[in-house]
Amino acid sequence: MHFVYMLECGDGTLYTGYTTDVTRRVEEHNAGAGAKYTRGRTPVELVYTESFETKSGAMSREYEIKQFSRARKERLVESAISAGP
């Protein structure tokens, strides 16, 4: 499986990324070994994930989400919370 995920950084900003292992990737971000963007913004908290069968599907969605405004990203996170597990 391939995943797009969104993190809330320690400074309140949102970061969107791609991975095949969400748990490992969040741990890497919190250890300072993740993306350059998150290194000075720890701790990070996972706030959103989407799963995909293909890498290309996940990468396309990651790009799409990165183009969203902050307000639209927040609505996406809220809709996932409302939907539940």
PDB file of N, CA, C and O in Angstrom:
ATOM      1  N   MET A   1       0.837  -1.191   0.000  1.00  0.00           N
ATOM      2  CA  MET A   1       0.000   0.000   0.000  1.00  0.00           C
ATOM      3  C   MET A   1       0.882   1.256   0.000  1.00  0.00           C
ATOM      4  O   MET A   1       2.026   1.249   0.455  1.00  0.00           O
ATOM      5  N   HIS A   2       0.305   2.304  -0.520  1.00  0.00           N
ATOM      6  CA  HIS A   2       0.974   3.602  -0.596  1.00  0.00           C
ATOM      7  C   HIS A   2       0.076   4.602   0.112  1.00  0.00           C
ATOM      8  O   HIS A   2      -1.149   4.514   0.025  1.00  0.00           O
ATOM      9  N   PHE A   3       0.677   5.543   0.806  1.00  0.00           N
ATOM     10  CA  PHE A   3      -0.085   6.472   1.633  1.00  0.00           C
ATOM     11  C   PHE A   3       0.328   7.923   1.391  1.00  0.00           C
ATOM     12  O   PHE A   3       1.493   8.232   1.144  1.00  0.00           O
ATOM     13  N   VAL A   4      -0.663   8.790   1.470  1.00  0.00           N
ATOM     14  CA  VAL A   4      -0.448  10.228   1.574  1.00  0.00           C
ATOM     15  C   VAL A   4      -0.827  10.562   3.008  1.00  0.00           C
ATOM     16  O   VAL A   4      -1.848  10.095   3.513  1.00  0.00           O
ATOM     17  N   TYR A   5      -0.011  11.363   3.654  1.00  0.00           N
ATOM     18  CA  TYR A   5      -0.275  11.694   5.048  1.00  0.00           C
ATOM     19  C   TYR A   5      -0.093  13.190   5.259  1.00  0.00           C
ATOM     20  O   TYR A   5       0.590  13.871   4.494  1.00  0.00           O
ATOM     21  N   MET A   6      -0.725  13.681   6.318  1.00  0.00           N
ATOM     22  CA  MET A   6      -0.561  15.077   6.687  1.00  0.00           C
ATOM     23  C   MET A   6      -0.184  15.133   8.160  1.00  0.00           C
ATOM     24  O   MET A   6      -0.770  14.449   8.999  1.00  0.00           O
ATOM     25  N   LEU A   7       0.804  15.961   8.449  1.00  0.00           N
ATOM     26  CA  LEU A   7       1.273  16.158   9.814  1.00  0.00           C
ATOM     27  C   LEU A   7       0.979  17.573  10.254  1.00  0.00           C
ATOM     28  O   LEU A   7       1.025  18.507   9.454  1.00  0.00           O
ATOM     29  N   GLU A   8       0.674  17.729  11.536  1.00  0.00           N
ATOM     30  CA  GLU A   8       0.661  19.060  12.126  1.00  0.00           C
ATOM     31  C   GLU A   8       1.978  19.189  12.863  1.00  0.00           C
ATOM     32  O   GLU A   8       2.286  18.401  13.757  1.00  0.00           O
ATOM     33  N   CYS A   9       2.742  20.181  12.482  1.00  0.00           N
ATOM     34  CA  CYS A   9       4.057  20.401  13.070  1.00  0.00           C
ATOM     35  C   CYS A   9       3.928  21.157  14.393  1.00  0.00           C
ATOM     36  O   CYS A   9       2.883  21.732  14.699  1.00  0.00           O
ATOM     37  N   GLY A  10       5.001  21.143  15.158  1.00  0.00           N
ATOM     38  CA  GLY A  10       5.020  21.810  16.451  1.00  0.00           C
ATOM     39  C   GLY A  10       4.721  23.296  16.381  1.00  0.00           C
ATOM     40  O   GLY A  10       4.257  23.881  17.359  1.00  0.00           O
ATOM     41  N   ASP A  11       4.980  23.916  15.230  1.00  0.00           N
ATOM     42  CA  ASP A  11       4.691  25.348  15.076  1.00  0.00           C
ATOM     43  C   ASP A  11       3.299  25.606  14.506  1.00  0.00           C
ATOM     44  O   ASP A  11       2.952  26.746  14.201  1.00  0.00           O
ATOM     45  N   GLY A  12       2.494  24.534  14.362  1.00  0.00           N
ATOM     46  CA  GLY A  12       1.117  24.693  13.881  1.00  0.00           C
ATOM     47  C   GLY A  12       0.957  24.589  12.376  1.00  0.00           C
ATOM     48  O   GLY A  12      -0.169  24.603  11.879  1.00  0.00           O
ATOM     49  N   THR A  13       2.060  24.483  11.634  1.00  0.00           N
ATOM     50  CA  THR A  13       1.950  24.347  10.182  1.00  0.00           C
ATOM     51  C   THR A  13       1.597  22.916   9.814  1.00  0.00           C
ATOM     52  O   THR A  13       1.738  21.996  10.619  1.00  0.00           O
ATOM     53  N   LEU A  14       1.136  22.747   8.579  1.00  0.00           N
ATOM     54  CA  LEU A  14       0.771  21.421   8.080  1.00  0.00           C
ATOM     55  C   LEU A  14       1.775  20.984   7.021  1.00  0.00           C
ATOM     56  O   LEU A  14       2.197  21.783   6.185  1.00  0.00           O
ATOM     57  N   TYR A  15       2.154  19.708   7.064  1.00  0.00           N
ATOM     58  CA  TYR A  15       3.084  19.135   6.100  1.00  0.00           C
ATOM     59  C   TYR A  15       2.409  17.920   5.465  1.00  0.00           C
ATOM     60  O   TYR A  15       1.818  17.103   6.171  1.00  0.00           O
ATOM     61  N   THR A  16       2.490  17.795   4.149  1.00  0.00           N
ATOM     62  CA  THR A  16       1.917  16.664   3.430  1.00  0.00           C
ATOM     63  C   THR A  16       3.036  15.870   2.788  1.00  0.00           C
ATOM     64  O   THR A  16       3.957  16.442   2.206  1.00  0.00           O
ATOM     65  N   GLY A  17       2.958  14.539   2.892  1.00  0.00           N
ATOM     66  CA  GLY A  17       3.984  13.692   2.317  1.00  0.00           C
ATOM     67  C   GLY A  17       3.439  12.368   1.827  1.00  0.00           C
ATOM     68  O   GLY A  17       2.248  12.078   1.942  1.00  0.00           O
ATOM     69  N   TYR A  18       4.350  11.563   1.271  1.00  0.00           N
ATOM     70  CA  TYR A  18       4.043  10.240   0.727  1.00  0.00           C
ATOM     71  C   TYR A  18       4.934   9.208   1.421  1.00  0.00           C
ATOM     72  O   TYR A  18       6.088   9.494   1.740  1.00  0.00           O
ATOM     73  N   THR A  19       4.396   8.007   1.654  1.00  0.00           N
ATOM     74  CA  THR A  19       5.193   6.924   2.231  1.00  0.00           C
ATOM     75  C   THR A  19       4.518   5.579   1.984  1.00  0.00           C
ATOM     76  O   THR A  19       3.364   5.513   1.563  1.00  0.00           O
ATOM     77  N   THR A  20       5.260   4.514   2.254  1.00  0.00           N
ATOM     78  CA  THR A  20       4.675   3.177   2.246  1.00  0.00           C
ATOM     79  C   THR A  20       4.500   2.664   3.673  1.00  0.00           C
ATOM     80  O   THR A  20       3.915   1.600   3.878  1.00  0.00           O
ATOM     81  N   ASP A  21       5.001   3.412   4.664  1.00  0.00           N
ATOM     82  CA  ASP A  21       4.905   3.018   6.070  1.00  0.00           C
ATOM     83  C   ASP A  21       4.711   4.278   6.915  1.00  0.00           C
ATOM     84  O   ASP A  21       5.675   4.969   7.247  1.00  0.00           O
ATOM     85  N   VAL A  22       3.473   4.563   7.253  1.00  0.00           N
ATOM     86  CA  VAL A  22       3.140   5.813   7.945  1.00  0.00           C
ATOM     87  C   VAL A  22       3.794   5.884   9.323  1.00  0.00           C
ATOM     88  O   VAL A  22       4.367   6.913   9.680  1.00  0.00           O
ATOM     89  N   THR A  23       3.716   4.815  10.091  1.00  0.00           N
ATOM     90  CA  THR A  23       4.283   4.826  11.443  1.00  0.00           C
ATOM     91  C   THR A  23       5.780   5.120  11.413  1.00  0.00           C
ATOM     92  O   THR A  23       6.270   5.972  12.154  1.00  0.00           O
ATOM     93  N   ARG A  24       6.497   4.412  10.553  1.00  0.00           N
ATOM     94  CA  ARG A  24       7.943   4.632  10.434  1.00  0.00           C
ATOM     95  C   ARG A  24       8.237   6.070  10.023  1.00  0.00           C
ATOM     96  O   ARG A  24       9.140   6.708  10.565  1.00  0.00           O
ATOM     97  N   ARG A  25       7.475   6.569   9.073  1.00  0.00           N
ATOM     98  CA  ARG A  25       7.742   7.919   8.550  1.00  0.00           C
ATOM     99  C   ARG A  25       7.506   8.987   9.608  1.00  0.00           C
ATOM    100  O   ARG A  25       8.288   9.932   9.712  1.00  0.00           O
ATOM    101  N   VAL A  26       6.449   8.856  10.389  1.00  0.00           N
ATOM    102  CA  VAL A  26       6.190   9.836  11.457  1.00  0.00           C
ATOM    103  C   VAL A  26       7.325   9.785  12.476  1.00  0.00           C
ATOM    104  O   VAL A  26       7.777  10.827  12.950  1.00  0.00           O
ATOM    105  N   GLU A  27       7.789   8.583  12.814  1.00  0.00           N
ATOM    106  CA  GLU A  27       8.916   8.450  13.741  1.00  0.00           C
ATOM    107  C   GLU A  27      10.165   9.127  13.171  1.00  0.00           C
ATOM    108  O   GLU A  27      10.908   9.782  13.903  1.00  0.00           O
ATOM    109  N   GLU A  28      10.394   8.968  11.868  1.00  0.00           N
ATOM    110  CA  GLU A  28      11.542   9.623  11.239  1.00  0.00           C
ATOM    111  C   GLU A  28      11.428  11.138  11.333  1.00  0.00           C
ATOM    112  O   GLU A  28      12.407  11.818  11.639  1.00  0.00           O
ATOM    113  N   HIS A  29      10.250  11.664  11.074  1.00  0.00           N
ATOM    114  CA  HIS A  29      10.053  13.118  11.181  1.00  0.00           C
ATOM    115  C   HIS A  29      10.349  13.585  12.606  1.00  0.00           C
ATOM    116  O   HIS A  29      11.054  14.575  12.804  1.00  0.00           O
ATOM    117  N   ASN A  30       9.814  12.878  13.591  1.00  0.00           N
ATOM    118  CA  ASN A  30      10.023  13.287  14.989  1.00  0.00           C
ATOM    119  C   ASN A  30      11.462  13.129  15.442  1.00  0.00           C
ATOM    120  O   ASN A  30      11.894  13.808  16.373  1.00  0.00           O
ATOM    121  N   ALA A  31      12.214  12.240  14.797  1.00  0.00           N
ATOM    122  CA  ALA A  31      13.630  12.051  15.138  1.00  0.00           C
ATOM    123  C   ALA A  31      14.533  13.046  14.402  1.00  0.00           C
ATOM    124  O   ALA A  31      15.749  13.033  14.589  1.00  0.00           O
ATOM    125  N   GLY A  32      13.945  13.902  13.570  1.00  0.00           N
ATOM    126  CA  GLY A  32      14.736  14.870  12.823  1.00  0.00           C
ATOM    127  C   GLY A  32      15.324  14.307  11.548  1.00  0.00           C
ATOM    128  O   GLY A  32      16.157  14.949  10.910  1.00  0.00           O
ATOM    129  N   ALA A  33      14.893  13.096  11.167  1.00  0.00           N
ATOM    130  CA  ALA A  33      15.426  12.452   9.965  1.00  0.00           C
ATOM    131  C   ALA A  33      14.424  12.479   8.816  1.00  0.00           C
ATOM    132  O   ALA A  33      14.631  11.830   7.790  1.00  0.00           O
ATOM    133  N   GLY A  34      13.357  13.218   8.987  1.00  0.00           N
ATOM    134  CA  GLY A  34      12.344  13.300   7.940  1.00  0.00           C
ATOM    135  C   GLY A  34      12.682  14.402   6.963  1.00  0.00           C
ATOM    136  O   GLY A  34      13.854  14.698   6.734  1.00  0.00           O
ATOM    137  N   ALA A  35      11.680  15.001   6.397  1.00  0.00           N
ATOM    138  CA  ALA A  35      11.861  16.067   5.422  1.00  0.00           C
ATOM    139  C   ALA A  35      12.540  17.281   6.062  1.00  0.00           C
ATOM    140  O   ALA A  35      12.385  17.545   7.255  1.00  0.00           O
ATOM    141  N   LYS A  36      13.278  17.996   5.254  1.00  0.00           N
ATOM    142  CA  LYS A  36      13.964  19.203   5.715  1.00  0.00           C
ATOM    143  C   LYS A  36      12.967  20.163   6.366  1.00  0.00           C
ATOM    144  O   LYS A  36      13.279  20.808   7.367  1.00  0.00           O
ATOM    145  N   TYR A  37      11.768  20.252   5.790  1.00  0.00           N
ATOM    146  CA  TYR A  37      10.748  21.171   6.311  1.00  0.00           C
ATOM    147  C   TYR A  37      10.407  20.875   7.764  1.00  0.00           C
ATOM    148  O   TYR A  37      10.230  21.802   8.554  1.00  0.00           O
ATOM    149  N   THR A  38      10.312  19.608   8.130  1.00  0.00           N
ATOM    150  CA  THR A  38       9.859  19.259   9.481  1.00  0.00           C
ATOM    151  C   THR A  38      10.984  19.233  10.516  1.00  0.00           C
ATOM    152  O   THR A  38      10.703  19.186  11.714  1.00  0.00           O
ATOM    153  N   ARG A  39      12.230  19.261  10.097  1.00  0.00           N
ATOM    154  CA  ARG A  39      13.352  19.099  11.036  1.00  0.00           C
ATOM    155  C   ARG A  39      13.342  20.110  12.170  1.00  0.00           C
ATOM    156  O   ARG A  39      13.632  19.751  13.311  1.00  0.00           O
ATOM    157  N   GLY A  40      13.022  21.337  11.892  1.00  0.00           N
ATOM    158  CA  GLY A  40      13.001  22.347  12.948  1.00  0.00           C
ATOM    159  C   GLY A  40      11.618  22.594  13.507  1.00  0.00           C
ATOM    160  O   GLY A  40      11.403  23.561  14.239  1.00  0.00           O
ATOM    161  N   ARG A  41      10.684  21.733  13.171  1.00  0.00           N
ATOM    162  CA  ARG A  41       9.296  21.957  13.562  1.00  0.00           C
ATOM    163  C   ARG A  41       8.712  20.790  14.358  1.00  0.00           C
ATOM    164  O   ARG A  41       7.499  20.581  14.355  1.00  0.00           O
ATOM    165  N   THR A  42       9.557  20.044  15.028  1.00  0.00           N
ATOM    166  CA  THR A  42       9.087  18.918  15.830  1.00  0.00           C
ATOM    167  C   THR A  42       8.569  19.417  17.171  1.00  0.00           C
ATOM    168  O   THR A  42       8.951  20.506  17.599  1.00  0.00           O
ATOM    169  N   PRO A  43       7.715  18.662  17.847  1.00  0.00           N
ATOM    170  CA  PRO A  43       7.202  17.362  17.426  1.00  0.00           C
ATOM    171  C   PRO A  43       6.117  17.514  16.364  1.00  0.00           C
ATOM    172  O   PRO A  43       5.470  18.555  16.249  1.00  0.00           O
ATOM    173  N   VAL A  44       5.940  16.440  15.590  1.00  0.00           N
ATOM    174  CA  VAL A  44       4.875  16.413  14.601  1.00  0.00           C
ATOM    175  C   VAL A  44       3.815  15.410  15.036  1.00  0.00           C
ATOM    176  O   VAL A  44       4.105  14.445  15.743  1.00  0.00           O
ATOM    177  N   GLU A  45       2.587  15.653  14.604  1.00  0.00           N
ATOM    178  CA  GLU A  45       1.481  14.754  14.935  1.00  0.00           C
ATOM    179  C   GLU A  45       0.758  14.391  13.643  1.00  0.00           C
ATOM    180  O   GLU A  45       0.438  15.262  12.835  1.00  0.00           O
ATOM    181  N   LEU A  46       0.506  13.109  13.457  1.00  0.00           N
ATOM    182  CA  LEU A  46      -0.231  12.642  12.290  1.00  0.00           C
ATOM    183  C   LEU A  46      -1.687  13.067  12.427  1.00  0.00           C
ATOM    184  O   LEU A  46      -2.336  12.756  13.426  1.00  0.00           O
ATOM    185  N   VAL A  47      -2.206  13.786  11.411  1.00  0.00           N
ATOM    186  CA  VAL A  47      -3.597  14.251  11.478  1.00  0.00           C
ATOM    187  C   VAL A  47      -4.457  13.739  10.332  1.00  0.00           C
ATOM    188  O   VAL A  47      -5.676  13.912  10.354  1.00  0.00           O
ATOM    189  N   TYR A  48      -3.828  13.096   9.303  1.00  0.00           N
ATOM    190  CA  TYR A  48      -4.613  12.660   8.150  1.00  0.00           C
ATOM    191  C   TYR A  48      -3.838  11.633   7.344  1.00  0.00           C
ATOM    192  O   TYR A  48      -2.624  11.756   7.180  1.00  0.00           O
ATOM    193  N   THR A  49      -4.541  10.610   6.835  1.00  0.00           N
ATOM    194  CA  THR A  49      -3.946   9.659   5.898  1.00  0.00           C
ATOM    195  C   THR A  49      -4.968   9.247   4.849  1.00  0.00           C
ATOM    196  O   THR A  49      -6.173   9.242   5.099  1.00  0.00           O
ATOM    197  N   GLU A  50      -4.469   8.907   3.687  1.00  0.00           N
ATOM    198  CA  GLU A  50      -5.252   8.299   2.609  1.00  0.00           C
ATOM    199  C   GLU A  50      -4.411   7.158   2.074  1.00  0.00           C
ATOM    200  O   GLU A  50      -3.190   7.287   1.986  1.00  0.00           O
ATOM    201  N   SER A  51      -5.035   6.035   1.712  1.00  0.00           N
ATOM    202  CA  SER A  51      -4.283   4.901   1.162  1.00  0.00           C
ATOM    203  C   SER A  51      -4.617   4.712  -0.309  1.00  0.00           C
ATOM    204  O   SER A  51      -5.713   5.035  -0.768  1.00  0.00           O
ATOM    205  N   PHE A  52      -3.629   4.172  -1.042  1.00  0.00           N
ATOM    206  CA  PHE A  52      -3.742   3.974  -2.483  1.00  0.00           C
ATOM    207  C   PHE A  52      -3.117   2.648  -2.860  1.00  0.00           C
ATOM    208  O   PHE A  52      -2.181   2.181  -2.212  1.00  0.00           O
ATOM    209  N   GLU A  53      -3.640   2.050  -3.909  1.00  0.00           N
ATOM    210  CA  GLU A  53      -3.089   0.799  -4.427  1.00  0.00           C
ATOM    211  C   GLU A  53      -1.768   1.035  -5.155  1.00  0.00           C
ATOM    212  O   GLU A  53      -0.882   0.180  -5.131  1.00  0.00           O
ATOM    213  N   THR A  54      -1.635   2.187  -5.799  1.00  0.00           N
ATOM    214  CA  THR A  54      -0.449   2.449  -6.614  1.00  0.00           C
ATOM    215  C   THR A  54       0.316   3.669  -6.112  1.00  0.00           C
ATOM    216  O   THR A  54      -0.246   4.591  -5.522  1.00  0.00           O
ATOM    217  N   LYS A  55       1.622   3.634  -6.371  1.00  0.00           N
ATOM    218  CA  LYS A  55       2.460   4.775  -6.016  1.00  0.00           C
ATOM    219  C   LYS A  55       2.037   6.007  -6.808  1.00  0.00           C
ATOM    220  O   LYS A  55       1.984   7.111  -6.266  1.00  0.00           O
ATOM    221  N   SER A  56       1.739   5.817  -8.086  1.00  0.00           N
ATOM    222  CA  SER A  56       1.375   6.973  -8.911  1.00  0.00           C
ATOM    223  C   SER A  56       0.093   7.631  -8.405  1.00  0.00           C
ATOM    224  O   SER A  56      -0.021   8.857  -8.426  1.00  0.00           O
ATOM    225  N   GLY A  57      -0.865   6.835  -7.954  1.00  0.00           N
ATOM    226  CA  GLY A  57      -2.096   7.403  -7.398  1.00  0.00           C
ATOM    227  C   GLY A  57      -1.819   8.229  -6.155  1.00  0.00           C
ATOM    228  O   GLY A  57      -2.368   9.317  -5.982  1.00  0.00           O
ATOM    229  N   ALA A  58      -0.966   7.704  -5.297  1.00  0.00           N
ATOM    230  CA  ALA A  58      -0.620   8.422  -4.070  1.00  0.00           C
ATOM    231  C   ALA A  58       0.168   9.694  -4.367  1.00  0.00           C
ATOM    232  O   ALA A  58      -0.078  10.738  -3.762  1.00  0.00           O
ATOM    233  N   MET A  59       1.100   9.605  -5.287  1.00  0.00           N
ATOM    234  CA  MET A  59       1.921  10.773  -5.625  1.00  0.00           C
ATOM    235  C   MET A  59       1.067  11.880  -6.260  1.00  0.00           C
ATOM    236  O   MET A  59       1.278  13.065  -6.002  1.00  0.00           O
ATOM    237  N   SER A  60       0.120  11.481  -7.078  1.00  0.00           N
ATOM    238  CA  SER A  60      -0.775  12.469  -7.691  1.00  0.00           C
ATOM    239  C   SER A  60      -1.613  13.172  -6.631  1.00  0.00           C
ATOM    240  O   SER A  60      -1.800  14.388  -6.674  1.00  0.00           O
ATOM    241  N   ARG A  61      -2.117  12.386  -5.675  1.00  0.00           N
ATOM    242  CA  ARG A  61      -2.935  12.968  -4.607  1.00  0.00           C
ATOM    243  C   ARG A  61      -2.086  13.856  -3.696  1.00  0.00           C
ATOM    244  O   ARG A  61      -2.554  14.904  -3.250  1.00  0.00           O
ATOM    245  N   GLU A  62      -0.853  13.453  -3.417  1.00  0.00           N
ATOM    246  CA  GLU A  62       0.034  14.284  -2.609  1.00  0.00           C
ATOM    247  C   GLU A  62       0.209  15.650  -3.276  1.00  0.00           C
ATOM    248  O   GLU A  62       0.095  16.689  -2.626  1.00  0.00           O
ATOM    249  N   TYR A  63       0.484  15.634  -4.565  1.00  0.00           N
ATOM    250  CA  TYR A  63       0.649  16.892  -5.298  1.00  0.00           C
ATOM    251  C   TYR A  63      -0.620  17.735  -5.215  1.00  0.00           C
ATOM    252  O   TYR A  63      -0.561  18.943  -4.988  1.00  0.00           O
ATOM    253  N   GLU A  64      -1.772  17.081  -5.402  1.00  0.00           N
ATOM    254  CA  GLU A  64      -3.050  17.796  -5.351  1.00  0.00           C
ATOM    255  C   GLU A  64      -3.254  18.460  -3.993  1.00  0.00           C
ATOM    256  O   GLU A  64      -3.613  19.636  -3.928  1.00  0.00           O
ATOM    257  N   ILE A  65      -3.029  17.721  -2.913  1.00  0.00           N
ATOM    258  CA  ILE A  65      -3.219  18.272  -1.573  1.00  0.00           C
ATOM    259  C   ILE A  65      -2.239  19.415  -1.313  1.00  0.00           C
ATOM    260  O   ILE A  65      -2.606  20.401  -0.674  1.00  0.00           O
ATOM    261  N   LYS A  66      -1.029  19.303  -1.785  1.00  0.00           N
ATOM    262  CA  LYS A  66      -0.035  20.363  -1.574  1.00  0.00           C
ATOM    263  C   LYS A  66      -0.452  21.672  -2.245  1.00  0.00           C
ATOM    264  O   LYS A  66       0.025  22.740  -1.862  1.00  0.00           O
ATOM    265  N   GLN A  67      -1.324  21.600  -3.226  1.00  0.00           N
ATOM    266  CA  GLN A  67      -1.810  22.808  -3.892  1.00  0.00           C
ATOM    267  C   GLN A  67      -2.967  23.466  -3.135  1.00  0.00           C
ATOM    268  O   GLN A  67      -3.315  24.613  -3.415  1.00  0.00           O
ATOM    269  N   PHE A  68      -3.559  22.751  -2.185  1.00  0.00           N
ATOM    270  CA  PHE A  68      -4.700  23.267  -1.428  1.00  0.00           C
ATOM    271  C   PHE A  68      -4.283  24.441  -0.545  1.00  0.00           C
ATOM    272  O   PHE A  68      -3.127  24.545  -0.135  1.00  0.00           O
ATOM    273  N   SER A  69      -5.233  25.315  -0.262  1.00  0.00           N
ATOM    274  CA  SER A  69      -5.014  26.363   0.736  1.00  0.00           C
ATOM    275  C   SER A  69      -5.012  25.718   2.119  1.00  0.00           C
ATOM    276  O   SER A  69      -5.457  24.582   2.281  1.00  0.00           O
ATOM    277  N   ARG A  70      -4.523  26.430   3.087  1.00  0.00           N
ATOM    278  CA  ARG A  70      -4.539  25.899   4.463  1.00  0.00           C
ATOM    279  C   ARG A  70      -5.963  25.593   4.898  1.00  0.00           C
ATOM    280  O   ARG A  70      -6.209  24.560   5.520  1.00  0.00           O
ATOM    281  N   ALA A  71      -6.894  26.466   4.583  1.00  0.00           N
ATOM    282  CA  ALA A  71      -8.288  26.249   4.976  1.00  0.00           C
ATOM    283  C   ALA A  71      -8.837  24.958   4.368  1.00  0.00           C
ATOM    284  O   ALA A  71      -9.556  24.209   5.030  1.00  0.00           O
ATOM    285  N   ARG A  72      -8.500  24.710   3.133  1.00  0.00           N
ATOM    286  CA  ARG A  72      -8.990  23.486   2.487  1.00  0.00           C
ATOM    287  C   ARG A  72      -8.339  22.242   3.104  1.00  0.00           C
ATOM    288  O   ARG A  72      -8.994  21.211   3.252  1.00  0.00           O
ATOM    289  N   LYS A  73      -7.070  22.334   3.458  1.00  0.00           N
ATOM    290  CA  LYS A  73      -6.405  21.222   4.133  1.00  0.00           C
ATOM    291  C   LYS A  73      -7.066  20.959   5.491  1.00  0.00           C
ATOM    292  O   LYS A  73      -7.279  19.807   5.869  1.00  0.00           O
ATOM    293  N   GLU A  74      -7.386  22.026   6.215  1.00  0.00           N
ATOM    294  CA  GLU A  74      -8.050  21.865   7.512  1.00  0.00           C
ATOM    295  C   GLU A  74      -9.421  21.211   7.351  1.00  0.00           C
ATOM    296  O   GLU A  74      -9.813  20.391   8.181  1.00  0.00           O
ATOM    297  N   ARG A  75     -10.151  21.562   6.297  1.00  0.00           N
ATOM    298  CA  ARG A  75     -11.452  20.925   6.044  1.00  0.00           C
ATOM    299  C   ARG A  75     -11.276  19.441   5.738  1.00  0.00           C
ATOM    300  O   ARG A  75     -12.086  18.619   6.165  1.00  0.00           O
ATOM    301  N   LEU A  76     -10.229  19.099   5.005  1.00  0.00           N
ATOM    302  CA  LEU A  76      -9.945  17.703   4.691  1.00  0.00           C
ATOM    303  C   LEU A  76      -9.683  16.915   5.981  1.00  0.00           C
ATOM    304  O   LEU A  76     -10.209  15.816   6.158  1.00  0.00           O
ATOM    305  N   VAL A  77      -8.880  17.473   6.866  1.00  0.00           N
ATOM    306  CA  VAL A  77      -8.592  16.818   8.156  1.00  0.00           C
ATOM    307  C   VAL A  77      -9.877  16.681   8.962  1.00  0.00           C
ATOM    308  O   VAL A  77     -10.144  15.617   9.521  1.00  0.00           O
ATOM    309  N   GLU A  78     -10.674  17.739   9.029  1.00  0.00           N
ATOM    310  CA  GLU A  78     -11.928  17.692   9.786  1.00  0.00           C
ATOM    311  C   GLU A  78     -12.902  16.667   9.229  1.00  0.00           C
ATOM    312  O   GLU A  78     -13.587  15.988   9.995  1.00  0.00           O
ATOM    313  N   SER A  79     -12.976  16.545   7.912  1.00  0.00           N
ATOM    314  CA  SER A  79     -13.898  15.573   7.319  1.00  0.00           C
ATOM    315  C   SER A  79     -13.464  14.151   7.667  1.00  0.00           C
ATOM    316  O   SER A  79     -14.311  13.278   7.857  1.00  0.00           O
ATOM    317  N   ALA A  80     -12.172  13.912   7.752  1.00  0.00           N
ATOM    318  CA  ALA A  80     -11.675  12.588   8.132  1.00  0.00           C
ATOM    319  C   ALA A  80     -11.994  12.283   9.588  1.00  0.00           C
ATOM    320  O   ALA A  80     -12.348  11.156   9.933  1.00  0.00           O
ATOM    321  N   ILE A  81     -11.868  13.299  10.439  1.00  0.00           N
ATOM    322  CA  ILE A  81     -12.188  13.123  11.861  1.00  0.00           C
ATOM    323  C   ILE A  81     -13.674  12.832  12.030  1.00  0.00           C
ATOM    324  O   ILE A  81     -14.057  11.962  12.814  1.00  0.00           O
ATOM    325  N   SER A  82     -14.508  13.560  11.295  1.00  0.00           N
ATOM    326  CA  SER A  82     -15.961  13.365  11.373  1.00  0.00           C
ATOM    327  C   SER A  82     -16.371  11.988  10.881  1.00  0.00           C
ATOM    328  O   SER A  82     -17.314  11.397  11.407  1.00  0.00           O
ATOM    329  N   ALA A  83     -15.675  11.474   9.883  1.00  0.00           N
ATOM    330  CA  ALA A  83     -16.002  10.166   9.313  1.00  0.00           C
ATOM    331  C   ALA A  83     -15.642   9.032  10.264  1.00  0.00           C
ATOM    332  O   ALA A  83     -16.244   7.960  10.210  1.00  0.00           O
ATOM    333  N   GLY A  84     -14.655   9.266  11.141  1.00  0.00           N
ATOM    334  CA  GLY A  84     -14.253   8.239  12.101  1.00  0.00           C
ATOM    335  C   GLY A  84     -13.399   7.164  11.441  1.00  0.00           C
ATOM    336  O   GLY A  84     -13.065   7.254  10.259  1.00  0.00           O
ATOM    337  N   PRO A  85     -13.049   6.136  12.233  1.00  0.00           N
ATOM    338  CA  PRO A  85     -12.157   5.092  11.734  1.00  0.00           C
ATOM    339  C   PRO A  85     -12.746   4.213  10.660  1.00  0.00           C
ATOM    340  O   PRO A  85     -12.077   3.302  10.171  1.00  0.00           O
TER     341      PRO A  85
END
